[in-house]
Amino acid sequence: MVVNLIGTQDSVANLIALGDYPILQDTDAVKAWNLHAGGKDDMMIYSKTGKLVNYYPWGGAIYTALSDPDAYALIKQKWVDADKAP
């Protein structure tokens, strides 16, 4: 699942083109990204049970730009691995 950052609604088509996963739009009423201290292009990957499995901040050791094929493949594998996590 992806939570699209407030103010980036115009780019949601890019997310849709990259994969088959649920996309939720964050809103001023919810501010989900603020609740997690996240920023644009940060990746927070949760298990099915809601446990945070991986956190990759933009500009960190793991490149998170999904437009890059290598970064996309790595992050996609992290999503697959998280799907198997307890």
Summary of the structure (lengths in Angstrom):
residues: 86
radius of gyration: 12.5
end to end distance: 17.0
largest distance: 34.9
contacts: 194
relative contact order: 0.17
helix: 35%
strand: 17%
